[in-house]
Amino acid sequence: MNLYPAIDIKDGKCIRLKKGRLEDITFYNPDPIDQACQFINFGAKWIHIVDIDGAFKGRSVNHEVFIKIKKKFNCFLQVGGGIRNQETVEFLINNEIDRVVLGTIALNNKNLCKQICRYFPDKIAVGIDAKKGLVASDGWSKTSKTKVSEMLKIYEGIGVSSVIFTDIEKDGVLAGVSFDQLENILNNTSLKIIASGGVSSLNDLKKLKQIGDIKKNLDGVIVGRAIYENKINVNEAIEILK
C-alpha cells in the first residue's frame, strides 16, 4: 500500500481545511516546495497535491507549483483541484505529472471524463468526495443527488487508474477513518481505491493495512493533518503500510 502525504495549496501556502470549509482553515508551511522536500526526505515516493484555490474557482491557480515540485524532486505526483477540461490535463501530463485527479467533471461531465481516461490511460484518478453517501463537487461546496455506488459503476473498466474516496465529514478533523464505508466500497468495485479523510493515528494505518491485506484493491491512503500535527511520522507510516 502507498502512503500519499498531502499538500493542499491556498494563497501559495500549505493549508488544511476542516470538512472542506474555507472559513475553518489552518496554515502550515508557507512553502509547498519545502514541504514536498521534507516528505521526500522522510521516504515518501508519492505526494498528493491539491490546488484549493483552483477547486473553488474552477480553474488552475497553483498548477505551476505542481510542475516546479516535479522538476525539482524524484517523486511521483498525484494532483487535483480546478481541473475542468482536457487541455489542463494534457498540460499537466506533458509536464510529467504522474496522475491527475478529476472530481467535479467526473460528476458533472461524465462523457468528457471518460474521453480523458481513454486519451490518458492509467493517468487519471477519479475523486469521489462524499457527504452522507452523496457525491460533492466544486471544492465540496455543492452536494449532488448521485450516490457513491452509482459513481463507482460509471467508471468501472474505462481506464481509470484509481478512485480517491473521501468522507468529507471526517476530513481534516482527526476523527478516524470511515472504515465501514470504505470496506463497503472495496466489496462493490474492482477499481483501485485510495482512502482519504480522518486518519488520526498509526492505529488507523495499521487497520487499513489489515484491510488491504484482504482487499487487494485498496491501493493506499492520503494523510494530511495528522502529519502536520505530528500525530503521524511519515517514516513510520511507510513502514506500516509496506
Contacts in CASP RR format, 6 or more apart in sequence:
PFRMAT RR
TARGET T0000
AUTHOR 0000-0000-0000
METHOD contacts of the structure
MODEL  1
MNLYPAIDIKDGKCIRLKKGRLEDITFYNPDPIDQACQFINFGAKWIHIV
DIDGAFKGRSVNHEVFIKIKKKFNCFLQVGGGIRNQETVEFLINNEIDRV
VLGTIALNNKNLCKQICRYFPDKIAVGIDAKKGLVASDGWSKTSKTKVSE
MLKIYEGIGVSSVIFTDIEKDGVLAGVSFDQLENILNNTSLKIIASGGVS
SLNDLKKLKQIGDIKKNLDGVIVGRAIYENKINVNEAIEILK
1 208 0 8 1.000
1 209 0 8 1.000
1 212 0 8 1.000
1 218 0 8 1.000
1 219 0 8 1.000
1 220 0 8 1.000
1 221 0 8 1.000
1 241 0 8 1.000
1 242 0 8 1.000
2 45 0 8 1.000
2 46 0 8 1.000
2 194 0 8 1.000
2 219 0 8 1.000
2 220 0 8 1.000
2 221 0 8 1.000
2 241 0 8 1.000
3 44 0 8 1.000
3 46 0 8 1.000
3 220 0 8 1.000
3 221 0 8 1.000
3 223 0 8 1.000
3 234 0 8 1.000
3 237 0 8 1.000
3 238 0 8 1.000
3 241 0 8 1.000
4 46 0 8 1.000
4 47 0 8 1.000
4 48 0 8 1.000
4 78 0 8 1.000
4 194 0 8 1.000
4 220 0 8 1.000
4 221 0 8 1.000
4 222 0 8 1.000
4 223 0 8 1.000
5 39 0 8 1.000
5 44 0 8 1.000
5 46 0 8 1.000
5 47 0 8 1.000
5 48 0 8 1.000
5 222 0 8 1.000
5 223 0 8 1.000
5 224 0 8 1.000
5 227 0 8 1.000
5 234 0 8 1.000
6 47 0 8 1.000
6 48 0 8 1.000
6 49 0 8 1.000
6 50 0 8 1.000
6 222 0 8 1.000
6 223 0 8 1.000
6 224 0 8 1.000
6 227 0 8 1.000
7 14 0 8 1.000
7 32 0 8 1.000
7 35 0 8 1.000
7 36 0 8 1.000
7 39 0 8 1.000
7 47 0 8 1.000
7 48 0 8 1.000
7 49 0 8 1.000
7 50 0 8 1.000
8 14 0 8 1.000
8 15 0 8 1.000
8 16 0 8 1.000
8 17 0 8 1.000
8 49 0 8 1.000
8 50 0 8 1.000
8 52 0 8 1.000
8 224 0 8 1.000
9 15 0 8 1.000
9 32 0 8 1.000
9 49 0 8 1.000
9 50 0 8 1.000
9 51 0 8 1.000
9 52 0 8 1.000
9 53 0 8 1.000
9 62 0 8 1.000
9 65 0 8 1.000
10 25 0 8 1.000
10 52 0 8 1.000
10 53 0 8 1.000
11 53 0 8 1.000
12 30 0 8 1.000
12 32 0 8 1.000
12 62 0 8 1.000
12 65 0 8 1.000
13 27 0 8 1.000
13 28 0 8 1.000
13 29 0 8 1.000
13 30 0 8 1.000
13 31 0 8 1.000
13 32 0 8 1.000
14 27 0 8 1.000
14 28 0 8 1.000
14 29 0 8 1.000
14 30 0 8 1.000
14 31 0 8 1.000
14 32 0 8 1.000
14 35 0 8 1.000
14 228 0 8 1.000
15 25 0 8 1.000
15 26 0 8 1.000
15 27 0 8 1.000
15 28 0 8 1.000
15 52 0 8 1.000
16 25 0 8 1.000
16 26 0 8 1.000
16 28 0 8 1.000
16 172 0 8 1.000
16 224 0 8 1.000
16 225 0 8 1.000
16 228 0 8 1.000
17 24 0 8 1.000
17 25 0 8 1.000
17 26 0 8 1.000
17 52 0 8 1.000
17 171 0 8 1.000
17 172 0 8 1.000
18 24 0 8 1.000
18 26 0 8 1.000
18 171 0 8 1.000
18 172 0 8 1.000
18 173 0 8 1.000
19 140 0 8 1.000
19 168 0 8 1.000
19 169 0 8 1.000
19 171 0 8 1.000
19 172 0 8 1.000
19 173 0 8 1.000
20 139 0 8 1.000
20 140 0 8 1.000
20 168 0 8 1.000
20 171 0 8 1.000
20 172 0 8 1.000
22 56 0 8 1.000
26 225 0 8 1.000
26 228 0 8 1.000
28 35 0 8 1.000
28 228 0 8 1.000
29 35 0 8 1.000
29 38 0 8 1.000
32 49 0 8 1.000
32 62 0 8 1.000
32 65 0 8 1.000
32 69 0 8 1.000
33 65 0 8 1.000
33 68 0 8 1.000
33 69 0 8 1.000
33 72 0 8 1.000
36 47 0 8 1.000
36 49 0 8 1.000
36 69 0 8 1.000
36 72 0 8 1.000
36 73 0 8 1.000
36 75 0 8 1.000
37 72 0 8 1.000
37 73 0 8 1.000
39 47 0 8 1.000
39 75 0 8 1.000
39 234 0 8 1.000
40 47 0 8 1.000
40 73 0 8 1.000
40 74 0 8 1.000
40 75 0 8 1.000
42 233 0 8 1.000
42 234 0 8 1.000
42 235 0 8 1.000
42 238 0 8 1.000
43 234 0 8 1.000
43 235 0 8 1.000
43 238 0 8 1.000
44 75 0 8 1.000
44 234 0 8 1.000
44 238 0 8 1.000
45 75 0 8 1.000
45 76 0 8 1.000
46 75 0 8 1.000
46 76 0 8 1.000
46 77 0 8 1.000
46 78 0 8 1.000
46 98 0 8 1.000
47 69 0 8 1.000
47 75 0 8 1.000
47 76 0 8 1.000
47 77 0 8 1.000
47 78 0 8 1.000
48 78 0 8 1.000
48 79 0 8 1.000
48 222 0 8 1.000
49 65 0 8 1.000
49 66 0 8 1.000
49 69 0 8 1.000
49 77 0 8 1.000
49 78 0 8 1.000
49 79 0 8 1.000
49 80 0 8 1.000
50 79 0 8 1.000
50 80 0 8 1.000
50 81 0 8 1.000
50 101 0 8 1.000
51 60 0 8 1.000
51 61 0 8 1.000
51 62 0 8 1.000
51 63 0 8 1.000
51 65 0 8 1.000
51 66 0 8 1.000
51 79 0 8 1.000
51 80 0 8 1.000
51 81 0 8 1.000
51 82 0 8 1.000
52 62 0 8 1.000
52 81 0 8 1.000
52 139 0 8 1.000
53 61 0 8 1.000
53 62 0 8 1.000
54 60 0 8 1.000
54 61 0 8 1.000
54 62 0 8 1.000
54 81 0 8 1.000
54 82 0 8 1.000
55 80 0 8 1.000
55 81 0 8 1.000
55 82 0 8 1.000
55 104 0 8 1.000
55 138 0 8 1.000
55 139 0 8 1.000
55 140 0 8 1.000
56 138 0 8 1.000
56 139 0 8 1.000
56 141 0 8 1.000
57 82 0 8 1.000
58 81 0 8 1.000
58 82 0 8 1.000
58 84 0 8 1.000
58 104 0 8 1.000
58 138 0 8 1.000
59 82 0 8 1.000
59 84 0 8 1.000
60 81 0 8 1.000
60 82 0 8 1.000
60 83 0 8 1.000
60 88 0 8 1.000
61 82 0 8 1.000
63 79 0 8 1.000
63 88 0 8 1.000
63 91 0 8 1.000
63 92 0 8 1.000
66 77 0 8 1.000
66 79 0 8 1.000
66 92 0 8 1.000
66 95 0 8 1.000
66 97 0 8 1.000
67 92 0 8 1.000
67 95 0 8 1.000
67 97 0 8 1.000
69 75 0 8 1.000
69 77 0 8 1.000
70 77 0 8 1.000
70 95 0 8 1.000
70 96 0 8 1.000
70 97 0 8 1.000
71 96 0 8 1.000
76 98 0 8 1.000
76 99 0 8 1.000
77 97 0 8 1.000
77 98 0 8 1.000
77 99 0 8 1.000
78 98 0 8 1.000
78 99 0 8 1.000
78 100 0 8 1.000
78 101 0 8 1.000
78 125 0 8 1.000
79 92 0 8 1.000
79 97 0 8 1.000
79 99 0 8 1.000
79 100 0 8 1.000
79 101 0 8 1.000
80 100 0 8 1.000
80 101 0 8 1.000
80 102 0 8 1.000
80 103 0 8 1.000
81 101 0 8 1.000
81 103 0 8 1.000
81 139 0 8 1.000
82 88 0 8 1.000
82 104 0 8 1.000
83 89 0 8 1.000
83 92 0 8 1.000
83 100 0 8 1.000
83 101 0 8 1.000
83 102 0 8 1.000
83 103 0 8 1.000
83 105 0 8 1.000
84 104 0 8 1.000
84 105 0 8 1.000
85 105 0 8 1.000
85 112 0 8 1.000
86 112 0 8 1.000
86 115 0 8 1.000
86 116 0 8 1.000
86 119 0 8 1.000
89 100 0 8 1.000
89 102 0 8 1.000
89 116 0 8 1.000
89 120 0 8 1.000
89 124 0 8 1.000
90 119 0 8 1.000
90 120 0 8 1.000
92 100 0 8 1.000
93 100 0 8 1.000
93 120 0 8 1.000
93 123 0 8 1.000
98 123 0 8 1.000
99 123 0 8 1.000
99 124 0 8 1.000
99 125 0 8 1.000
99 161 0 8 1.000
99 162 0 8 1.000
100 120 0 8 1.000
100 123 0 8 1.000
100 124 0 8 1.000
100 125 0 8 1.000
101 124 0 8 1.000
101 125 0 8 1.000
101 126 0 8 1.000
101 127 0 8 1.000
101 164 0 8 1.000
102 113 0 8 1.000
102 116 0 8 1.000
102 124 0 8 1.000
102 125 0 8 1.000
102 126 0 8 1.000
102 127 0 8 1.000
103 126 0 8 1.000
103 127 0 8 1.000
103 128 0 8 1.000
103 129 0 8 1.000
103 137 0 8 1.000
104 137 0 8 1.000
104 138 0 8 1.000
104 139 0 8 1.000
105 112 0 8 1.000
105 113 0 8 1.000
106 113 0 8 1.000
106 126 0 8 1.000
106 127 0 8 1.000
106 128 0 8 1.000
106 151 0 8 1.000
106 155 0 8 1.000
107 135 0 8 1.000
107 137 0 8 1.000
107 144 0 8 1.000
107 146 0 8 1.000
107 151 0 8 1.000
108 137 0 8 1.000
110 154 0 8 1.000
113 124 0 8 1.000
113 126 0 8 1.000
113 155 0 8 1.000
114 155 0 8 1.000
114 158 0 8 1.000
116 124 0 8 1.000
117 124 0 8 1.000
117 155 0 8 1.000
117 158 0 8 1.000
117 159 0 8 1.000
117 160 0 8 1.000
118 158 0 8 1.000
118 159 0 8 1.000
121 159 0 8 1.000
122 159 0 8 1.000
122 161 0 8 1.000
123 161 0 8 1.000
124 159 0 8 1.000
124 160 0 8 1.000
124 161 0 8 1.000
125 160 0 8 1.000
125 161 0 8 1.000
125 162 0 8 1.000
125 163 0 8 1.000
125 164 0 8 1.000
125 194 0 8 1.000
126 151 0 8 1.000
126 155 0 8 1.000
126 160 0 8 1.000
126 162 0 8 1.000
126 163 0 8 1.000
126 164 0 8 1.000
127 163 0 8 1.000
127 164 0 8 1.000
127 165 0 8 1.000
127 166 0 8 1.000
128 135 0 8 1.000
128 148 0 8 1.000
128 151 0 8 1.000
128 152 0 8 1.000
128 163 0 8 1.000
128 164 0 8 1.000
128 165 0 8 1.000
128 166 0 8 1.000
129 135 0 8 1.000
129 136 0 8 1.000
129 137 0 8 1.000
129 139 0 8 1.000
129 140 0 8 1.000
129 166 0 8 1.000
129 168 0 8 1.000
130 136 0 8 1.000
130 148 0 8 1.000
130 165 0 8 1.000
130 166 0 8 1.000
130 167 0 8 1.000
130 168 0 8 1.000
130 181 0 8 1.000
131 140 0 8 1.000
131 143 0 8 1.000
131 168 0 8 1.000
131 169 0 8 1.000
132 169 0 8 1.000
133 147 0 8 1.000
133 148 0 8 1.000
133 181 0 8 1.000
134 143 0 8 1.000
134 144 0 8 1.000
134 145 0 8 1.000
134 146 0 8 1.000
134 147 0 8 1.000
134 148 0 8 1.000
135 143 0 8 1.000
135 144 0 8 1.000
135 146 0 8 1.000
135 147 0 8 1.000
135 148 0 8 1.000
135 151 0 8 1.000
136 142 0 8 1.000
136 143 0 8 1.000
136 144 0 8 1.000
136 168 0 8 1.000
137 144 0 8 1.000
140 168 0 8 1.000
148 165 0 8 1.000
148 181 0 8 1.000
148 185 0 8 1.000
149 188 0 8 1.000
152 163 0 8 1.000
152 185 0 8 1.000
152 188 0 8 1.000
152 189 0 8 1.000
152 191 0 8 1.000
155 163 0 8 1.000
155 191 0 8 1.000
156 189 0 8 1.000
156 190 0 8 1.000
156 191 0 8 1.000
157 190 0 8 1.000
157 191 0 8 1.000
160 191 0 8 1.000
161 192 0 8 1.000
162 191 0 8 1.000
162 192 0 8 1.000
162 193 0 8 1.000
162 194 0 8 1.000
162 219 0 8 1.000
163 189 0 8 1.000
163 191 0 8 1.000
163 192 0 8 1.000
163 193 0 8 1.000
163 194 0 8 1.000
164 193 0 8 1.000
164 194 0 8 1.000
164 196 0 8 1.000
164 222 0 8 1.000
165 181 0 8 1.000
165 182 0 8 1.000
165 185 0 8 1.000
165 193 0 8 1.000
165 194 0 8 1.000
165 195 0 8 1.000
165 196 0 8 1.000
166 196 0 8 1.000
166 197 0 8 1.000
166 222 0 8 1.000
167 177 0 8 1.000
167 178 0 8 1.000
167 181 0 8 1.000
167 197 0 8 1.000
167 198 0 8 1.000
169 178 0 8 1.000
170 176 0 8 1.000
170 177 0 8 1.000
170 178 0 8 1.000
170 197 0 8 1.000
170 198 0 8 1.000
171 196 0 8 1.000
171 197 0 8 1.000
171 198 0 8 1.000
172 197 0 8 1.000
172 198 0 8 1.000
172 224 0 8 1.000
172 225 0 8 1.000
173 198 0 8 1.000
173 225 0 8 1.000
174 198 0 8 1.000
174 199 0 8 1.000
174 200 0 8 1.000
174 225 0 8 1.000
174 226 0 8 1.000
174 229 0 8 1.000
174 231 0 8 1.000
175 198 0 8 1.000
175 200 0 8 1.000
176 197 0 8 1.000
176 198 0 8 1.000
176 199 0 8 1.000
176 200 0 8 1.000
176 201 0 8 1.000
176 204 0 8 1.000
177 195 0 8 1.000
177 197 0 8 1.000
177 198 0 8 1.000
177 199 0 8 1.000
177 204 0 8 1.000
177 207 0 8 1.000
177 208 0 8 1.000
177 221 0 8 1.000
178 197 0 8 1.000
178 198 0 8 1.000
179 207 0 8 1.000
179 211 0 8 1.000
182 193 0 8 1.000
182 195 0 8 1.000
182 211 0 8 1.000
182 218 0 8 1.000
183 211 0 8 1.000
183 215 0 8 1.000
185 193 0 8 1.000
186 193 0 8 1.000
186 211 0 8 1.000
186 215 0 8 1.000
186 217 0 8 1.000
186 218 0 8 1.000
187 215 0 8 1.000
189 217 0 8 1.000
190 217 0 8 1.000
191 217 0 8 1.000
192 217 0 8 1.000
192 218 0 8 1.000
192 219 0 8 1.000
193 217 0 8 1.000
193 218 0 8 1.000
193 219 0 8 1.000
193 220 0 8 1.000
194 219 0 8 1.000
194 220 0 8 1.000
194 221 0 8 1.000
194 222 0 8 1.000
195 208 0 8 1.000
195 218 0 8 1.000
195 220 0 8 1.000
195 221 0 8 1.000
195 222 0 8 1.000
196 221 0 8 1.000
196 222 0 8 1.000
197 222 0 8 1.000
198 204 0 8 1.000
198 226 0 8 1.000
199 205 0 8 1.000
199 221 0 8 1.000
199 222 0 8 1.000
199 223 0 8 1.000
199 224 0 8 1.000
199 226 0 8 1.000
199 232 0 8 1.000
200 226 0 8 1.000
200 231 0 8 1.000
201 226 0 8 1.000
201 231 0 8 1.000
201 232 0 8 1.000
202 232 0 8 1.000
202 236 0 8 1.000
202 237 0 8 1.000
202 240 0 8 1.000
205 221 0 8 1.000
205 223 0 8 1.000
205 232 0 8 1.000
205 237 0 8 1.000
205 240 0 8 1.000
205 241 0 8 1.000
206 240 0 8 1.000
208 218 0 8 1.000
208 220 0 8 1.000
208 221 0 8 1.000
208 241 0 8 1.000
209 240 0 8 1.000
209 241 0 8 1.000
211 218 0 8 1.000
212 218 0 8 1.000
220 241 0 8 1.000
221 241 0 8 1.000
223 232 0 8 1.000
223 237 0 8 1.000
226 232 0 8 1.000
227 233 0 8 1.000
227 234 0 8 1.000
227 237 0 8 1.000
END
